Amino acid sequence: MSANSAETTARVEVVLVKGGRTKIRYPAELLADDGVRVSVRAPWAGEGARDFGFVRFEAGDVFTEHYWRDRWYSVKEVRAGDGTVKGWYCDITRPAVLSGTELVVEDLDLDLWRSADGTDVRRLDEDEFAESGLAETDPEAASAAVAALDELEALAREGDFEKLLA
Protein backbone atom coordinates (compact mmCIF):
# COMPACT_ATOMS: atom_id res chain seq x y z
CA MET A 1 0.00 0.00 0.00
CA SER A 2 1.27 3.47 -0.75
CA ALA A 3 1.93 6.01 1.95
CA ASN A 4 -1.08 8.03 0.78
CA SER A 5 -3.63 5.24 0.87
CA ALA A 6 -5.94 4.76 3.80
CA GLU A 7 -5.22 1.49 5.57
CA THR A 8 -8.03 -0.03 7.53
CA THR A 9 -7.42 -1.94 10.71
CA ALA A 10 -9.30 -5.21 11.00
CA ARG A 11 -11.72 -5.11 13.90
CA VAL A 12 -13.57 -7.80 15.80
CA GLU A 13 -16.14 -7.72 18.54
CA VAL A 14 -15.07 -9.81 21.55
CA VAL A 15 -18.12 -11.39 23.19
CA LEU A 16 -17.57 -12.96 26.60
CA VAL A 17 -20.40 -15.30 27.53
CA LYS A 18 -20.94 -16.63 31.04
CA GLY A 19 -23.78 -18.85 32.17
CA GLY A 20 -25.51 -18.52 28.79
CA ARG A 21 -25.56 -14.71 28.91
CA THR A 22 -23.34 -12.07 27.38
CA LYS A 23 -21.18 -10.77 30.22
CA ILE A 24 -19.36 -8.13 28.18
CA ARG A 25 -18.91 -7.16 24.55
CA TYR A 26 -16.21 -4.83 23.28
CA PRO A 27 -14.44 -3.87 20.05
CA ALA A 28 -10.85 -4.96 19.52
CA GLU A 29 -8.18 -4.64 16.87
CA LEU A 30 -7.42 -7.96 15.19
CA LEU A 31 -3.66 -8.48 15.38
CA ALA A 32 -3.34 -12.02 14.03
CA ASP A 33 -5.28 -15.16 13.20
CA ASP A 34 -3.24 -18.21 12.24
CA GLY A 35 -6.24 -20.53 12.17
CA VAL A 36 -5.60 -21.78 15.72
CA ARG A 37 -4.84 -18.67 17.77
CA VAL A 38 -6.59 -15.31 17.42
CA SER A 39 -4.80 -12.30 18.92
CA VAL A 40 -6.49 -8.95 19.51
CA ARG A 41 -5.73 -5.68 21.29
CA ALA A 42 -8.24 -3.57 23.16
CA PRO A 43 -8.32 -0.91 25.85
CA TRP A 44 -9.73 -1.82 29.26
CA ALA A 45 -13.43 -2.34 28.54
CA GLY A 46 -14.79 -2.33 32.08
CA GLU A 47 -16.76 0.48 33.58
CA GLY A 48 -14.45 2.45 35.85
CA ALA A 49 -11.51 0.82 37.59
CA ARG A 50 -11.46 -2.69 38.99
CA ASP A 51 -9.15 -3.26 41.94
CA PHE A 52 -8.44 -6.91 42.71
CA GLY A 53 -6.04 -6.08 45.54
CA PHE A 54 -3.09 -7.59 43.66
CA VAL A 55 -3.66 -5.62 40.43
CA ARG A 56 -5.84 -2.74 39.32
CA PHE A 57 -7.39 -2.52 35.84
CA GLU A 58 -8.28 1.01 34.83
CA ALA A 59 -8.77 3.46 31.99
CA GLY A 60 -5.66 3.65 29.86
CA ASP A 61 -4.75 -0.02 30.35
CA VAL A 62 -4.28 -2.00 27.15
CA PHE A 63 -4.97 -5.73 26.86
CA THR A 64 -3.31 -7.88 24.22
CA GLU A 65 -5.51 -10.96 24.25
CA HIS A 66 -4.82 -14.41 22.86
CA TYR A 67 -7.62 -16.91 22.21
CA TRP A 68 -7.25 -20.46 20.96
CA ARG A 69 -9.67 -22.57 18.96
CA ASP A 70 -8.17 -25.75 20.43
CA ARG A 71 -7.40 -24.79 24.05
CA TRP A 72 -9.56 -24.21 27.08
CA TYR A 73 -8.14 -20.81 28.04
CA SER A 74 -7.30 -17.28 26.94
CA VAL A 75 -4.27 -15.26 27.98
CA LYS A 76 -4.40 -11.48 28.29
CA GLU A 77 -1.25 -9.41 28.67
CA VAL A 78 -2.12 -6.28 30.64
CA ARG A 79 -0.16 -3.06 30.19
CA ALA A 80 -0.60 0.26 31.91
CA GLY A 81 -1.13 3.33 29.77
CA ASP A 82 2.61 4.06 29.89
CA GLY A 83 3.40 0.64 28.41
CA THR A 84 4.56 -1.01 31.63
CA VAL A 85 3.52 -4.66 31.82
CA LYS A 86 1.29 -5.29 34.84
CA GLY A 87 0.98 -9.02 34.22
CA TRP A 88 -1.17 -11.65 32.57
CA TYR A 89 -4.80 -12.42 33.34
CA CYS A 90 -5.95 -15.80 32.09
CA ASP A 91 -9.54 -16.94 31.73
CA ILE A 92 -10.43 -20.61 31.62
CA THR A 93 -12.87 -20.87 28.72
CA ARG A 94 -14.22 -23.22 26.15
CA PRO A 95 -12.25 -22.99 22.88
CA ALA A 96 -12.91 -19.67 21.13
CA VAL A 97 -15.14 -19.35 18.07
CA LEU A 98 -14.59 -16.62 15.47
CA SER A 99 -17.73 -16.17 13.40
CA GLY A 100 -17.51 -13.30 10.95
CA THR A 101 -16.35 -10.39 13.07
CA GLU A 102 -17.50 -11.83 16.41
CA LEU A 103 -15.02 -13.65 18.62
CA VAL A 104 -17.18 -15.58 21.09
CA VAL A 105 -15.65 -17.02 24.25
CA GLU A 106 -17.49 -18.88 27.02
CA ASP A 107 -16.02 -18.11 30.45
CA LEU A 108 -15.95 -21.11 32.82
CA ASP A 109 -15.32 -19.09 36.01
CA LEU A 110 -11.74 -20.21 36.74
CA ASP A 111 -8.96 -17.63 36.29
CA LEU A 112 -5.22 -17.28 36.80
CA TRP A 113 -3.12 -14.19 37.44
CA ARG A 114 0.64 -13.92 36.88
CA SER A 115 2.44 -10.71 37.80
CA ALA A 116 4.92 -9.14 35.37
CA ASP A 117 7.90 -10.34 37.40
CA GLY A 118 6.46 -13.84 37.82
CA THR A 119 6.57 -13.78 41.62
CA ASP A 120 2.79 -13.68 42.05
CA VAL A 121 0.91 -16.57 40.46
CA ARG A 122 -2.56 -17.14 41.82
CA ARG A 123 -5.60 -19.22 40.99
CA LEU A 124 -8.83 -17.24 41.14
CA ASP A 125 -12.55 -17.94 41.45
CA GLU A 126 -12.34 -21.64 42.28
CA ASP A 127 -15.34 -21.11 44.56
CA GLU A 128 -17.39 -19.68 41.66
CA PHE A 129 -16.41 -22.64 39.52
CA ALA A 130 -17.56 -25.09 42.19
CA GLU A 131 -20.84 -23.19 42.60
CA SER A 132 -21.46 -23.15 38.83
CA GLY A 133 -22.36 -26.84 38.90
CA LEU A 134 -20.40 -27.54 35.72
CA ALA A 135 -18.88 -30.67 37.27
CA GLU A 136 -22.41 -32.12 37.48
CA THR A 137 -23.92 -30.76 34.26
CA ASP A 138 -20.89 -31.21 31.98
CA PRO A 139 -18.19 -33.29 33.70
CA GLU A 140 -16.01 -33.45 30.56
CA ALA A 141 -15.93 -29.66 30.27
CA ALA A 142 -15.24 -29.32 34.00
CA SER A 143 -12.34 -31.74 33.72
CA ALA A 144 -10.93 -29.86 30.70
CA ALA A 145 -11.25 -26.57 32.60
CA VAL A 146 -9.35 -27.83 35.64
CA ALA A 147 -6.66 -29.37 33.42
CA ALA A 148 -6.29 -26.03 31.57
CA LEU A 149 -5.88 -24.15 34.86
CA ASP A 150 -3.27 -26.67 36.03
CA GLU A 151 -1.39 -26.31 32.72
CA LEU A 152 -1.36 -22.51 32.87
CA GLU A 153 -0.27 -22.47 36.51
CA ALA A 154 2.61 -24.86 35.79
CA LEU A 155 3.76 -22.74 32.85
CA ALA A 156 3.51 -19.55 34.91
CA ARG A 157 5.51 -21.01 37.81
CA GLU A 158 8.17 -22.64 35.61
CA GLY A 159 8.91 -19.43 33.74
CA ASP A 160 7.69 -20.88 30.42
CA PHE A 161 4.59 -18.70 30.34
CA GLU A 162 5.80 -16.43 27.55
CA LYS A 163 6.32 -19.44 25.25
CA LEU A 164 2.55 -19.59 24.87
CA LEU A 165 2.60 -16.22 23.19
CA ALA A 166 5.68 -16.61 20.98
N, C-alpha and C positions, 0 to 999 in steps of 0.2 A: 504494500500500500504506500502511496506517496505521502509525503509530509503534509500535504494540503488536504488529504481526504479525511473524512470523518470516520473514525473507527468506533464501532459499537462494542461495548462490553457485554458479554453473554451474562444474562441474569437468570436466576432461578428463585423460586419461592420455597423456602424450607418450611415444612409443615411437621410439627412435633405432635404426635398423637399419644394420648395416655388414657387408658381405660375406655377406649372407643370414642373419645372426644378430642377435638383439636385443643391442645394446651396453649400453643403459640404458633404463629405464622409470621414469617418475616422475609424480606427480600435479601438476596445475597448475590455476590459476584461469583460466577462460575470460574474457578481457576483451572481445573483439570478434570477430565473424565477419561480414564483408561479402560473403561468397560467393567472394572472391578471396584475401583475406588473413585469416589467423587469428592473433590475438594472445592470448598467455597470460602469466601471471606465476607464477614458482615460485622457491622458495629454492634455493640451490646444492644439487644432488642428488648430488654426488660423495661418495665416502667420504674423509673427512679433507680436508686442504687440497691444492691442486694448484698448485705454483709453476712457472710457465713461464719465469721469469727476468725477463720484462718486465711480467708481471702475476701476481697470486696470487689464486686463487679459494678461498674458505674459508667455513666456517659463518658464517651471518649475511648473506652476499651474497644479493642478489635479482636474478633475471634476468627482464627483460621481453622476451619472445621473439616474433618475427614470422615467420610461415611463409606462403608463397604457394603457391597451387594452379597458378599459371602461370609461376613462376620457378624457377630452378635454385639457389636459395640460401635461407638463413634468416639473420636478423639478430637478435642477442641483446644488448640493452643490459644492462650489468653495473653494479650499484650495491653499494657497501659497506653494511654494516648501518646506518651513520649517514646513508645516503642519498646520499653522494658518488658521482658517476659515475666509474667506473674506466675505462670504454671500451665498445667494441662488439666482440663476437666473432661472426664470420660463418662459417657452415658452408656449403660447396658441397654441394648435395643435389639429388636428383630432386624435382620438385614434390610438395608435401605432400598427403596424403590424410587427410581427416577422415571416419571411419566410426563412426557412433554417438558414443561418448565416447572413442574412440582416435584420436589424431593421430599418424599414422605417417609418418616421414621417413627416407629412405635416404641416409646419409652417403656422399659420394664421395671422402673423404680430404682434399680441398683445404680450406684455411681462410684467413681473413684476420682480422687484429687491427687495430683503430684505437683509439688512446688517446683519453681524454676531451678533451684539448686539440688533437688532430689532428696532433701532431708525429711520432707513431710509427705508421706504417702498414706492416704487414709481411705478406707472403704466408707461409703455413705449410704444412708437410707435402707439398710438391711431390714429395719423394722417395717418400713413401708412395703418392701417386697414381700415379707412374710404375711402382712395384712392383706395384700392384694389377692391372695388365694390362688395365684398362678400355679403353685405346686399341685393343687387339687384339680384345677380346671384344665391345665395343659402341662402335665409333668415333663414332657419332652422339652418344651420351651423353657420351663423353670430350670431344668438341668443344664441346658445350653447357656442360659443367662449366668448361672453360678460359675460354670466353667469359663465363660468369657471374663468375668470379674477376676477369677483366680489367675487367668493368663495375663491380664493387664497388670495386676498387682505384682506378679513375678517379674514382668518386664520392667516395671517402674522401679522396683527394689534392686534389680540386678544391673541397672544402668543401661539396659538395652532399649529403653522406651523410645528413643529417637529413631531407632531402626524401623519402627512402624511407619514413619513418615518420610523415610528416604525415598 
